[in-house]
Amino acid sequence: MKRVNSKKEHSLCVQPTFLIGTYNEDDTPNFCPITWVGVTYGEDEFLLIISMFGSKKTKENIARTGLLSANLVSTDMLELLDYFGAHSGKDRAKNEMPYEYEDGSALHVPTLNVSGWVYECEVANTVQTGGSTTYFCKIRNVQVIEGIDEESIDLTVLEPVVYSGMYHSIDKCLGKIGDFYKADS
């Protein structure tokens, strides 16, 4: 196989797609699509890392409250994802398209009822880099759909939308660490 140089800088950075939930000042929900989401280990716990570029109502809400939800987007949520991405929360409440939400179980954050995996988070640290703000968040609660094996999560059950310049889905589980390389004994 021969490789060639590419002009794309990040197109193969496969990223999960989340709708970040916050409450506005009047307690109406606001959701914003974000694909720059990852995880790291802090001093004694995992931290969800969320990076947002530009000016967003969501960033204002996080600065005010220090709280957010991260709702994993599944393939059946693509229309809702596009709706939230096409409308600014700075202009008006995003409520022209019907959706159901409820308050988090551990924190006062809006959570989408249709999402099969939801993080409820409290911001522990914020780093500003150019036009991007990166939040390092303590995970205070995780809500998952019934039947998910938390020890060996099969993403195909959640049908997550992943982003790499375009939206994609995951269609099969290949296995876990140690299933493929068999050293000669």
N, CA, C and O atoms as a DFTB+ gen file, in Angstrom:
740 C
 N C O
     1  1       0.844      -1.164       0.000
     2  2       0.000       0.000       0.000
     3  2       0.894       1.232       0.000
     4  3       1.855       1.304       0.766
     5  1       0.585       2.188      -0.844
     6  2       1.336       3.432      -0.912
     7  2       0.448       4.562      -0.387
     8  3      -0.718       4.673      -0.766
     9  1       1.012       5.395       0.486
    10  2       0.283       6.545       1.020
    11  2       0.714       7.812       0.292
    12  3       1.833       7.891      -0.214
    13  1      -0.165       8.790       0.240
    14  2       0.133      10.095      -0.344
    15  2      -0.177      11.163       0.706
    16  3      -0.950      10.908       1.630
    17  1       0.406      12.340       0.582
    18  2       0.139      13.429       1.514
    19  2      -1.265      13.972       1.296
    20  3      -1.741      14.051       0.163
    21  1      -1.914      14.341       2.371
    22  2      -3.283      14.834       2.330
    23  2      -3.344      16.256       2.857
    24  3      -2.531      16.644       3.696
    25  1      -4.293      17.030       2.375
    26  2      -4.495      18.387       2.864
    27  2      -5.393      18.417       4.093
    28  3      -5.442      19.422       4.801
    29  1      -6.094      17.337       4.347
    30  2      -6.993      17.281       5.496
    31  2      -6.180      17.123       6.771
    32  3      -5.281      16.286       6.843
    33  1      -6.498      17.931       7.773
    34  2      -5.754      17.876       9.027
    35  2      -6.414      16.999      10.086
    36  3      -5.728      16.422      10.930
    37  1      -7.737      16.896      10.046
    38  2      -8.432      16.168      11.106
    39  2      -9.566      15.282      10.612
    40  3     -10.373      14.818      11.417
    41  1      -9.645      15.043       9.340
    42  2     -10.809      14.334       8.818
    43  2     -10.904      12.888       9.280
    44  3     -11.989      12.310       9.221
    45  1      -9.832      12.289       9.730
    46  2      -9.907      10.910      10.204
    47  2      -9.933      10.818      11.730
    48  3      -9.832       9.723      12.285
    49  1     -10.064      11.937      12.399
    50  2     -10.238      11.908      13.850
    51  2     -11.688      11.531      14.124
    52  3     -12.560      12.395      14.220
    53  1     -11.929      10.245      14.248
    54  2     -13.286       9.747      14.444
    55  2     -13.762      10.176      15.828
    56  3     -13.100       9.929      16.837
    57  1     -14.916      10.819      15.849
    58  2     -15.404      11.406      17.089
    59  2     -16.854      11.018      17.328
    60  3     -17.652      11.002      16.392
    61  1     -17.206      10.703      18.577
    62  2     -18.614      10.448      18.887
    63  2     -19.384      11.757      18.803
    64  3     -18.820      12.829      19.025
    65  1     -20.653      11.673      18.488
    66  2     -21.505      12.863      18.389
    67  2     -22.406      12.933      19.614
    68  3     -23.100      11.975      19.954
    69  1     -22.377      14.087      20.268
    70  2     -23.192      14.317      21.461
    71  2     -24.012      15.581      21.291
    72  3     -23.620      16.490      20.560
    73  1     -25.139      15.637      21.958
    74  2     -25.888      16.869      22.120
    75  2     -25.656      17.320      23.557
    76  3     -26.073      16.656      24.505
    77  1     -24.988      18.452      23.700
    78  2     -24.653      18.980      25.015
    79  2     -25.853      19.776      25.523
    80  3     -26.325      20.700      24.861
    81  1     -26.336      19.405      26.698
    82  2     -27.525      20.037      27.264
    83  2     -27.191      20.963      28.408
    84  3     -26.426      20.617      29.307
    85  1     -27.782      22.161      28.361
    86  2     -27.673      23.139      29.446
    87  2     -29.042      23.782      29.622
    88  3     -29.923      23.649      28.772
    89  1     -29.201      24.477      30.734
    90  2     -30.411      25.266      30.931
    91  2     -30.101      26.735      30.720
    92  3     -29.073      27.238      31.173
    93  1     -31.007      27.420      30.022
    94  2     -30.921      28.864      29.869
    95  2     -31.309      29.536      31.190
    96  3     -31.741      28.871      32.131
    97  1     -31.151      30.854      31.246
    98  2     -31.478      31.617      32.454
    99  2     -32.921      31.412      32.896
   100  3     -33.209      31.427      34.092
   101  1     -33.843      31.217      31.931
   102  2     -35.253      31.030      32.260
   103  2     -35.621      29.558      32.472
   104  3     -36.801      29.211      32.530
   105  1     -34.615      28.705      32.586
   106  2     -34.767      27.266      32.848
   107  2     -35.323      26.485      31.656
   108  3     -35.794      25.361      31.827
   109  1     -35.278      27.059      30.457
   110  2     -35.625      26.298      29.257
   111  2     -34.378      25.542      28.808
   112  3     -33.263      26.033      28.984
   113  1     -34.554      24.354      28.231
   114  2     -33.386      23.568      27.814
   115  2     -32.745      24.129      26.546
   116  3     -33.413      24.737      25.708
   117  1     -31.464      23.917      26.427
   118  2     -30.709      24.287      25.232
   119  2     -29.781      23.113      24.919
   120  3     -29.054      22.641      25.795
   121  1     -29.806      22.645      23.676
   122  2     -28.944      21.540      23.254
   123  2     -28.105      21.984      22.073
   124  3     -28.590      22.676      21.178
   125  1     -26.847      21.583      22.077
   126  2     -25.882      21.977      21.054
   127  2     -25.100      20.744      20.596
   128  3     -24.565      20.021      21.437
   129  1     -25.017      20.481      19.277
   130  2     -24.239      19.325      18.808
   131  2     -22.739      19.593      18.912
   132  3     -22.245      20.632      18.473
   133  1     -22.032      18.641      19.499
   134  2     -20.573      18.732      19.643
   135  2     -19.983      17.348      19.357
   136  3     -20.488      16.334      19.838
   137  1     -18.904      17.326      18.565
   138  2     -18.238      16.052      18.279
   139  2     -16.837      15.991      18.867
   140  3     -16.196      14.943      18.794
   141  1     -16.349      17.061      19.438
   142  2     -15.030      17.045      20.069
   143  2     -15.211      16.619      21.518
   144  3     -15.180      17.448      22.428
   145  1     -15.400      15.329      21.723
   146  2     -15.658      14.775      23.051
   147  2     -14.741      13.580      23.265
   148  3     -14.602      12.729      22.386
   149  1     -14.127      13.520      24.417
   150  2     -13.253      12.403      24.763
   151  2     -13.239      12.201      26.262
   152  3     -14.082      12.738      26.981
   153  1     -12.282      11.425      26.728
   154  2     -12.179      11.147      28.155
   155  2     -10.705      11.074      28.542
   156  3      -9.859      10.687      27.736
   157  1     -10.413      11.443      29.764
   158  2      -9.074      11.315      30.315
   159  2      -9.224      10.932      31.774
   160  3     -10.328      10.910      32.317
   161  1      -8.098      10.632      32.398
   162  2      -8.139      10.294      33.812
   163  2      -7.530      11.440      34.591
   164  3      -6.406      11.857      34.312
   165  1      -8.265      11.953      35.566
   166  2      -7.792      13.038      36.423
   167  2      -7.014      12.483      37.600
   168  3      -6.400      11.420      37.509
   169  1      -7.046      13.204      38.690
   170  2      -6.299      12.781      39.879
   171  2      -6.811      11.472      40.455
   172  3      -6.023      10.632      40.890
   173  1      -8.135      11.293      40.459
   174  2      -8.685      10.060      41.019
   175  2      -9.991       9.622      40.364
   176  3     -10.724       8.799      40.912
   177  1     -10.276      10.183      39.175
   178  2     -11.516       9.816      38.491
   179  2     -11.408      10.151      37.007
   180  3     -10.562      10.942      36.589
   181  1     -12.285       9.532      36.224
   182  2     -12.355       9.854      34.813
   183  2     -13.003      11.213      34.634
   184  3     -13.908      11.585      35.380
   185  1     -12.532      11.950      33.641
   186  2     -13.099      13.244      33.292
   187  2     -13.544      13.210      31.839
   188  3     -12.809      12.737      30.973
   189  1     -14.737      13.707      31.572
   190  2     -15.201      13.861      30.209
   191  2     -14.625      15.178      29.692
   192  3     -14.703      16.203      30.370
   193  1     -14.049      15.148      28.495
   194  2     -13.456      16.338      27.884
   195  2     -14.352      16.759      26.729
   196  3     -14.644      15.966      25.834
   197  1     -14.785      18.013      26.758
   198  2     -15.652      18.546      25.713
   199  2     -15.047      19.848      25.231
   200  3     -14.824      20.762      26.025
   201  1     -14.780      19.940      23.938
   202  2     -14.202      21.147      23.370
   203  2     -15.202      21.787      22.422
   204  3     -15.773      21.118      21.561
   205  1     -15.410      23.099      22.587
   206  2     -16.368      23.839      21.760
   207  2     -15.685      25.037      21.132
   208  3     -14.966      25.780      21.799
   209  1     -15.915      25.215      19.854
   210  2     -15.357      26.340      19.119
   211  2     -16.416      27.433      18.950
   212  3     -17.602      27.139      18.802
   213  1     -15.987      28.664      18.973
   214  2     -16.873      29.782      18.644
   215  2     -17.727      30.257      19.802
   216  3     -17.550      29.855      20.952
   217  1     -18.659      31.130      19.453
   218  2     -19.575      31.728      20.415
   219  2     -20.866      30.932      20.418
   220  3     -21.496      30.760      19.374
   221  1     -21.262      30.448      21.583
   222  2     -22.456      29.611      21.683
   223  2     -23.211      29.929      22.972
   224  3     -22.609      30.240      24.000
   225  1     -24.522      29.846      22.900
   226  2     -25.354      29.975      24.098
   227  2     -24.968      28.899      25.115
   228  3     -24.976      29.142      26.321
   229  1     -24.636      27.726      24.622
   230  2     -24.229      26.627      25.495
   231  2     -23.017      27.014      26.339
   232  3     -22.971      26.714      27.532
   233  1     -22.042      27.674      25.732
   234  2     -20.858      28.110      26.468
   235  2     -21.221      29.141      27.538
   236  3     -20.673      29.119      28.640
   237  1     -22.145      30.040      27.209
   238  2     -22.608      31.026      28.200
   239  2     -23.278      30.326      29.380
   240  3     -23.043      30.674      30.538
   241  1     -24.118      29.331      29.070
   242  2     -24.815      28.602      30.126
   243  2     -23.847      27.823      31.012
   244  3     -24.011      27.777      32.231
   245  1     -22.836      27.211      30.393
   246  2     -21.841      26.459      31.181
   247  2     -21.056      27.412      32.071
   248  3     -20.788      27.092      33.229
   249  1     -20.687      28.571      31.553
   250  2     -19.952      29.559      32.358
   251  2     -20.794      30.009      33.556
   252  3     -20.257      30.261      34.635
   253  1     -22.100      30.108      33.367
   254  2     -22.997      30.562      34.428
   255  2     -23.252      29.486      35.478
   256  3     -23.284      29.778      36.673
   257  1     -23.436      28.220      35.026
   258  2     -23.857      27.159      35.956
   259  2     -22.763      26.155      36.308
   260  3     -22.785      25.569      37.390
   261  1     -21.804      25.952      35.396
   262  2     -20.790      24.926      35.603
   263  2     -21.308      23.513      35.384
   264  3     -20.639      22.547      35.751
   265  1     -22.498      23.378      34.788
   266  2     -23.125      22.073      34.619
   267  2     -23.501      21.836      33.163
   268  3     -23.752      22.777      32.410
   269  1     -23.537      20.535      32.773
   270  2     -23.973      20.166      31.429
   271  2     -24.301      18.691      31.388
   272  3     -23.874      17.914      32.242
   273  1     -25.068      18.323      30.376
   274  2     -25.277      16.906      30.080
   275  2     -24.668      16.646      28.709
   276  3     -24.611      17.542      27.867
   277  1     -24.220      15.431      28.492
   278  2     -23.701      15.004      27.189
   279  2     -24.532      13.801      26.774
   280  3     -24.395      12.713      27.334
   281  1     -25.401      14.010      25.781
   282  2     -26.369      13.009      25.327
   283  2     -25.859      12.378      24.041
   284  3     -25.793      13.043      23.007
   285  1     -25.500      11.105      24.096
   286  2     -24.998      10.412      22.917
   287  2     -26.068      10.408      21.824
   288  3     -27.228      10.083      22.079
   289  1     -25.668      10.770      20.610
   290  2     -26.589      10.789      19.479
   291  2     -26.571       9.412      18.811
   292  3     -25.509       8.893      18.466
   293  1     -27.746       8.837      18.635
   294  2     -27.893       7.572      17.904
   295  2     -28.466       7.879      16.524
   296  3     -28.925       8.991      16.260
   297  1     -28.433       6.880      15.653
   298  2     -28.843       7.094      14.262
   299  2     -30.292       7.567      14.135
   300  3     -30.633       8.263      13.179
   301  1     -31.139       7.198      15.086
   302  2     -32.537       7.642      15.021
   303  2     -32.709       9.094      15.471
   304  3     -33.828       9.608      15.461
   305  1     -31.632       9.756      15.863
   306  2     -31.686      11.142      16.328
   307  2     -31.115      12.135      15.315
   308  3     -30.923      13.304      15.651
   309  1     -30.838      11.696      14.078
   310  2     -30.179      12.574      13.099
   311  2     -30.982      13.830      12.782
   312  3     -30.398      14.903      12.635
   313  1     -32.292      13.726      12.675
   314  2     -33.097      14.913      12.387
   315  2     -33.013      15.909      13.553
   316  3     -32.891      17.113      13.329
   317  1     -33.078      15.418      14.776
   318  2     -32.965      16.276      15.958
   319  2     -31.572      16.911      16.024
   320  3     -31.439      18.090      16.352
   321  1     -30.547      16.135      15.715
   322  2     -29.176      16.640      15.676
   323  2     -29.062      17.803      14.690
   324  3     -28.511      18.852      15.024
   325  1     -29.578      17.617      13.486
   326  2     -29.538      18.671      12.466
   327  2     -30.338      19.896      12.900
   328  3     -29.913      21.029      12.671
   329  1     -31.482      19.674      13.520
   330  2     -32.304      20.788      13.991
   331  2     -31.530      21.630      15.002
   332  3     -31.439      22.849      14.858
   333  1     -30.973      20.981      16.022
   334  2     -30.236      21.726      17.049
   335  2     -29.010      22.423      16.461
   336  3     -28.650      23.517      16.897
   337  1     -28.373      21.799      15.481
   338  2     -27.200      22.403      14.866
   339  2     -27.527      23.573      13.953
   340  3     -26.696      24.461      13.762
   341  1     -28.729      23.586      13.385
   342  2     -29.120      24.628      12.429
   343  2     -29.745      25.846      13.099
   344  3     -29.998      26.849      12.432
   345  1     -29.999      25.779      14.406
   346  2     -30.658      26.886      15.106
   347  2     -29.793      27.353      16.273
   348  3     -29.312      26.540      17.062
   349  1     -29.603      28.630      16.375
   350  2     -28.808      29.197      17.462
   351  2     -29.675      29.428      18.690
   352  3     -30.784      29.951      18.591
   353  1     -29.168      29.039      19.827
   354  2     -29.851      29.295      21.091
   355  2     -29.766      30.758      21.495
   356  3     -30.495      31.196      22.385
   357  1     -28.889      31.515      20.856
   358  2     -28.774      32.944      21.167
   359  2     -29.961      33.724      20.614
   360  3     -30.330      34.767      21.154
   361  1     -30.562      33.213      19.527
   362  2     -31.678      33.905      18.887
   363  2     -32.998      33.677      19.621
   364  3     -33.780      34.607      19.816
   365  1     -33.237      32.428      20.025
   366  2     -34.508      32.054      20.646
   367  2     -34.378      30.624      21.178
   368  3     -33.407      29.922      20.896
   369  1     -35.369      30.223      21.943
   370  2     -35.390      28.844      22.431
   371  2     -35.524      27.892      21.247
   372  3     -36.221      28.185      20.276
   373  1     -34.861      26.771      21.338
   374  2     -34.916      25.759      20.271
   375  2     -36.075      24.814      20.576
   376  3     -35.875      23.719      21.103
   377  1     -37.283      25.249      20.239
   378  2     -38.449      24.437      20.590
   379  2     -39.458      24.295      19.459
   380  3     -40.606      23.921      19.697
   381  1     -39.035      24.594      18.213
   382  2     -39.962      24.419      17.089
   383  2     -40.139      22.941      16.730
   384  3     -41.174      22.557      16.184
   385  1     -39.154      22.128      17.026
   386  2     -39.241      20.695      16.756
   387  2     -39.541      19.983      18.079
   388  3     -38.867      20.229      19.079
   389  1     -40.546      19.103      18.091
   390  2     -40.879      18.441      19.355
   391  2     -39.806      17.433      19.781
   392  3     -39.275      16.684      18.961
   393  1     -39.507      17.434      21.062
   394  2     -38.609      16.454      21.674
   395  2     -38.933      16.392      23.159
   396  3     -39.498      17.327      23.726
   397  1     -38.569      15.284      23.773
   398  2     -38.833      15.112      25.196
   399  2     -37.531      15.103      25.962
   400  3     -36.538      14.515      25.534
   401  1     -37.554      15.763      27.094
   402  2     -36.384      15.805      27.972
   403  2     -36.865      15.745      29.414
   404  3     -38.045      15.943      29.705
   405  1     -35.933      15.469      30.298
   406  2     -36.216      15.541      31.729
   407  2     -34.962      16.007      32.432
   408  3     -33.874      16.010      31.855
   409  1     -35.119      16.393      33.665
   410  2     -33.986      16.843      34.456
   411  2     -33.115      15.643      34.805
   412  3     -33.616      14.528      34.952
   413  1     -31.828      15.870      34.936
   414  2     -30.914      14.792      35.280
   415  2     -31.256      14.142      36.606
   416  3     -31.976      14.717      37.423
   417  1     -30.740      12.947      36.816
   418  2     -30.979      12.229      38.068
   419  2     -30.113      12.755      39.197
   420  3     -30.518      12.715      40.359
   421  1     -28.904      13.257      38.866
   422  2     -27.975      13.723      39.888
   423  2     -27.765      15.231      39.856
   424  3     -27.479      15.836      40.890
   425  1     -27.904      15.849      38.675
   426  2     -27.650      17.284      38.525
   427  2     -28.811      17.957      37.814
   428  3     -29.598      17.309      37.124
   429  1     -28.903      19.268      37.995
   430  2     -29.934      20.060      37.309
   431  2     -29.440      20.372      35.898
   432  3     -28.965      21.472      35.617
   433  1     -29.562      19.376      35.019
   434  2     -29.193      19.480      33.603
   435  2     -30.282      18.813      32.781
   436  3     -30.859      17.821      33.228
   437  1     -30.584      19.329      31.585
   438  2     -31.584      18.667      30.745
   439  2     -30.984      17.433      30.076
   440  3     -29.866      17.477      29.561
   441  1     -31.734      16.335      30.090
   442  2     -31.307      15.098      29.433
   443  2     -32.373      14.684      28.427
   444  3     -33.568      14.716      28.721
   445  1     -31.927      14.297      27.245
   446  2     -32.853      13.897      26.185
   447  2     -33.360      12.477      26.431
   448  3     -32.566      11.552      26.603
   449  1     -34.667      12.309      26.447
   450  2     -35.254      10.991      26.699
   451  2     -34.877       9.967      25.642
   452  3     -34.829       8.773      25.938
   453  1     -34.609      10.402      24.417
   454  2     -34.317       9.494      23.308
   455  2     -32.868       8.994      23.323
   456  3     -32.552       8.025      22.634
   457  1     -31.998       9.625      24.081
   458  2     -30.586       9.221      24.105
   459  2     -30.376       7.997      24.995
   460  3     -30.869       7.949      26.122
   461  1     -29.647       7.020      24.487
   462  2     -29.398       5.782      25.220
   463  2     -28.225       5.838      26.177
   464  3     -28.022       4.912      26.961
   465  1     -27.439       6.924      26.125
   466  2     -26.276       7.074      27.017
   467  2     -26.121       8.554      27.316
   468  3     -25.883       9.353      26.410
   469  1     -26.254       8.921      28.577
   470  2     -26.206      10.332      28.961
   471  2     -25.256      10.508      30.144
   472  3     -25.360       9.813      31.155
   473  1     -24.329      11.454      29.994
   474  2     -23.460      11.866      31.092
   475  2     -24.051      13.119      31.739
   476  3     -24.491      14.036      31.045
   477  1     -24.057      13.150      33.064
   478  2     -24.388      14.363      33.809
   479  2     -23.075      14.857      34.399
   480  3     -22.426      14.142      35.162
   481  1     -22.681      16.086      34.045
   482  2     -21.333      16.547      34.359
   483  2     -21.281      17.895      35.053
   484  3     -22.135      18.761      34.867
   485  1     -20.234      18.033      35.864
   486  2     -19.893      19.296      36.521
   487  2     -18.492      19.676      36.042
   488  3     -17.567      18.868      36.118
   489  1     -18.340      20.891      35.556
   490  2     -17.053      21.333      35.028
   491  2     -16.050      21.478      36.169
   492  3     -16.317      22.155      37.161
   493  1     -14.888      20.831      36.014
   494  2     -13.825      20.905      37.009
   495  2     -12.746      21.906      36.594
   496  3     -12.130      22.555      37.439
   497  1     -12.524      22.022      35.283
   498  2     -11.472      22.905      34.778
   499  2     -11.831      23.326      33.357
   500  3     -12.451      22.571      32.608
   501  1     -11.433      24.533      33.005
   502  2     -11.685      25.063      31.665
   503  2     -10.380      25.585      31.098
   504  3      -9.629      26.276      31.785
   505  1     -10.111      25.255      29.838
   506  2      -8.905      25.731      29.154
   507  2      -9.333      26.420      27.866
   508  3     -10.079      25.859      27.064
   509  1      -8.853      27.641      27.681
   510  2      -9.144      28.408      26.477
   511  2      -7.945      28.306      25.540
   512  3      -6.817      28.592      25.940
   513  1      -8.185      27.899      24.297
   514  2      -7.140      27.825      23.274
   515  2      -7.695      28.475      22.024
   516  3      -8.538      27.894      21.339
   517  1      -7.225      29.685      21.720
   518  2      -7.767      30.395      20.568
   519  2      -9.255      30.573      20.729
   520  3      -9.716      31.053      21.764
   521  1     -10.017      30.193      19.716
   522  2     -11.474      30.315      19.752
   523  2     -12.173      29.126      20.370
   524  3     -13.403      29.076      20.378
   525  1     -11.422      28.162      20.893
   526  2     -12.016      26.961      21.485
   527  2     -11.929      26.990      23.006
   528  3     -10.936      27.430      23.587
   529  1     -12.979      26.518      23.619
   530  2     -13.004      26.334      25.067
   531  2     -13.108      24.836      25.318
   532  3     -13.988      24.168      24.775
   533  1     -12.207      24.313      26.142
   534  2     -12.230      22.894      26.479
   535  2     -12.588      22.745      27.943
   536  3     -11.977      23.362      28.817
   537  1     -13.586      21.917      28.196
   538  2     -14.089      21.674      29.542
   539  2     -13.649      20.287      29.990
   540  3     -13.854      19.305      29.276
   541  1     -13.050      20.207      31.158
   542  2     -12.721      18.942      31.793
   543  2     -13.790      18.747      32.871
   544  3     -13.856      19.505      33.838
   545  1     -14.625      17.720      32.691
   546  2     -15.842      17.585      33.489
   547  2     -15.835      16.347      34.373
   548  3     -15.510      15.246      33.929
   549  1     -16.200      16.553      35.634
   550  2     -16.417      15.427      36.538
   551  2     -17.749      14.782      36.169
   552  3     -18.773      15.457      36.069
   553  1     -17.719      13.489      35.974
   554  2     -18.928      12.736      35.632
   555  2     -19.645      12.399      36.926
   556  3     -19.168      11.587      37.718
   557  1     -20.787      13.026      37.133
   558  2     -21.534      12.832      38.380
   559  2     -22.562      11.709      38.275
   560  3     -22.977      11.145      39.288
   561  1     -22.967      11.388      37.056
   562  2     -23.913      10.289      36.854
   563  2     -23.885       9.896      35.377
   564  3     -23.635      10.726      34.503
   565  1     -24.143       8.623      35.121
   566  2     -24.292       8.141      33.748
   567  2     -25.613       7.390      33.681
   568  3     -25.860       6.475      34.466
   569  1     -26.457       7.784      32.740
   570  2     -27.720       7.086      32.499
   571  2     -27.558       6.259      31.228
   572  3     -27.111       6.775      30.204
   573  1     -27.919       4.978      31.290
   574  2     -27.834       4.104      30.116
   575  2     -29.142       3.347      29.957
   576  3     -29.872       3.121      30.922
   577  1     -29.420       2.959      28.716
   578  2     -30.637       2.182      28.493
   579  2     -30.498       0.811      29.154
   580  3     -29.398       0.274      29.281
   581  1     -31.616       0.268      29.563
   582  2     -31.624      -1.058      30.172
   583  2     -31.066      -2.081      29.200
   584  3     -31.294      -1.997      27.993
   585  1     -30.337      -3.045      29.734
   586  2     -29.810      -4.133      28.918
   587  2     -28.380      -3.921      28.450
   588  3     -27.789      -4.833      27.873
   589  1     -27.813      -2.759      28.677
   590  2     -26.420      -2.503      28.282
   591  2     -25.491      -3.188      29.281
   592  3     -25.596      -2.971      30.488
   593  1     -24.589      -4.011      28.773
   594  2     -23.578      -4.656      29.603
   595  2     -22.457      -3.638      29.814
   596  3     -21.649      -3.406      28.915
   597  1     -22.410      -3.038      30.992
   598  2     -21.452      -1.968      31.268
   599  2     -20.005      -2.461      31.332
   600  3     -19.080      -1.653      31.249
   601  1     -19.797      -3.746      31.475
   602  2     -18.442      -4.302      31.503
   603  2     -17.889      -4.505      30.098
   604  3     -16.676      -4.444      29.897
   605  1     -18.758      -4.744      29.133
   606  2     -18.347      -5.001      27.761
   607  2     -19.363      -4.359      26.824
   608  3     -20.214      -5.042      26.252
   609  1     -19.267      -3.039      26.673
   610  2     -20.273      -2.269      25.947
   611  2     -20.198      -2.556      24.450
   612  3     -19.158      -2.366      23.820
   613  1     -21.310      -3.012      23.898
   614  2     -21.441      -3.246      22.463
   615  2     -22.076      -1.995      21.862
   616  3     -23.281      -1.780      21.992
   617  1     -21.265      -1.176      21.206
   618  2     -21.746       0.078      20.651
   619  2     -22.844      -0.104      19.607
   620  3     -23.639       0.809      19.385
   621  1     -22.897      -1.258      18.971
   622  2     -23.931      -1.457      17.947
   623  2     -25.331      -1.413      18.560
   624  3     -26.298      -1.097      17.867
   625  1     -25.447      -1.725      19.845
   626  2     -26.737      -1.648      20.524
   627  2     -27.161      -0.175      20.661
   628  3     -28.340       0.152      20.525
   629  1     -26.200       0.693      20.929
   630  2     -26.488       2.123      21.091
   631  2     -26.631       2.848      19.753
   632  3     -27.185       3.946      19.704
   633  1     -26.141       2.249      18.677
   634  2     -26.169       2.835      17.337
   635  2     -25.673       4.282      17.313
   636  3     -26.371       5.162      16.810
   637  1     -24.460       4.544      17.858
   638  2     -23.993       5.924      17.922
   639  2     -23.655       6.486      16.547
   640  3     -23.265       5.762      15.630
   641  1     -23.817       7.792      16.438
   642  2     -23.389       8.515      15.251
   643  2     -21.966       8.990      15.528
   644  3     -21.713       9.636      16.545
   645  1     -21.048       8.677      14.640
   646  2     -19.677       9.158      14.769
   647  2     -19.400      10.121      13.631
   648  3     -20.008      10.040      12.564
   649  1     -18.474      11.031      13.875
   650  2     -18.195      12.100      12.921
   651  2     -16.737      12.068      12.511
   652  3     -15.844      11.915      13.344
   653  1     -16.512      12.214      11.232
   654  2     -15.163      12.321      10.678
   655  2     -15.267      13.133       9.392
   656  3     -14.912      12.657       8.314
   657  1     -15.757      14.356       9.520
   658  2     -16.026      15.179       8.356
   659  2     -17.422      14.948       7.813
   660  3     -18.006      15.835       7.189
   661  1     -17.956      13.770       8.047
   662  2     -19.332      13.391       7.708
   663  2     -19.813      12.463       8.826
   664  3     -19.003      11.935       9.588
   665  1     -21.130      12.264       8.924
   666  2     -21.678      11.371       9.938
   667  2     -21.637       9.930       9.446
   668  3     -21.891       9.649       8.274
   669  1     -21.312       9.024      10.365
   670  2     -21.248       7.590      10.065
   671  2     -21.913       6.809      11.200
   672  3     -22.142       7.337      12.288
   673  1     -22.214       5.558      10.922
   674  2     -22.736       4.673      11.955
   675  2     -21.774       3.497      12.124
   676  3     -20.883       3.276      11.304
   677  1     -21.979       2.758      13.197
   678  2     -21.159       1.577      13.493
   679  2     -22.056       0.363      13.310
   680  3     -23.139       0.290      13.890
   681  1     -21.599      -0.595      12.498
   682  2     -22.516      -1.695      12.186
   683  2     -22.168      -3.046      12.795
   684  3     -22.989      -3.962      12.738
   685  1     -20.977      -3.205      13.378
   686  2     -20.707      -4.508      13.988
   687  2     -19.670      -4.384      15.097
   688  3     -18.820      -3.494      15.082
   689  1     -19.761      -5.281      16.041
   690  2     -18.807      -5.371      17.130
   691  2     -17.727      -6.371      16.710
   692  3     -18.040      -7.495      16.315
   693  1     -16.468      -5.965      16.794
   694  2     -15.371      -6.829      16.359
   695  2     -14.782      -7.680      17.485
   696  3     -14.204      -8.732      17.214
   697  1     -14.913      -7.255      18.722
   698  2     -14.368      -8.003      19.846
   699  2     -13.724      -7.081      20.852
   700  3     -13.865      -5.860      20.779
   701  1     -13.012      -7.681      21.798
   702  2     -12.379      -6.884      22.849
   703  2     -10.869      -7.072      22.810
   704  3     -10.357      -7.915      22.074
   705  1     -10.164      -6.282      23.606
   706  2      -8.715      -6.386      23.683
   707  2      -8.341      -7.831      24.056
   708  3      -8.891      -8.403      24.997
   709  1      -7.418      -8.393      23.317
   710  2      -6.959      -9.753      23.574
   711  2      -7.632     -10.820      22.726
   712  3      -7.237     -11.985      22.770
   713  1      -8.641     -10.439      21.955
   714  2      -9.351     -11.411      21.134
   715  2      -8.612     -11.763      19.843
   716  3      -8.947     -12.763      19.207
   717  1      -7.623     -10.975      19.442
   718  2      -7.088     -11.128      18.080
   719  2      -5.647     -11.630      18.007
   720  3      -5.349     -12.520      17.210
   721  1      -4.777     -11.093      18.798
   722  2      -3.379     -11.505      18.753
   723  2      -3.182     -12.716      19.654
   724  3      -3.457     -12.671      20.853
   725  1      -2.711     -13.774      19.062
   726  2      -2.451     -14.998      19.825
   727  2      -0.972     -15.314      19.730
   728  3      -0.504     -15.813      18.707
   729  1      -0.236     -15.026      20.791
   730  2       1.202     -15.273      20.805
   731  2       1.464     -16.790      20.822
   732  3       0.715     -17.556      21.427
   733  1       2.508     -17.187      20.166
   734  2       2.895     -18.602      20.202
   735  2       3.334     -18.947      21.611
   736  3       4.126     -18.229      22.220
   737  1       2.821     -20.034      22.115
   738  2       3.148     -20.431      23.496
   739  2       4.375     -21.282      23.554
   740  3       4.787     -21.700      24.636
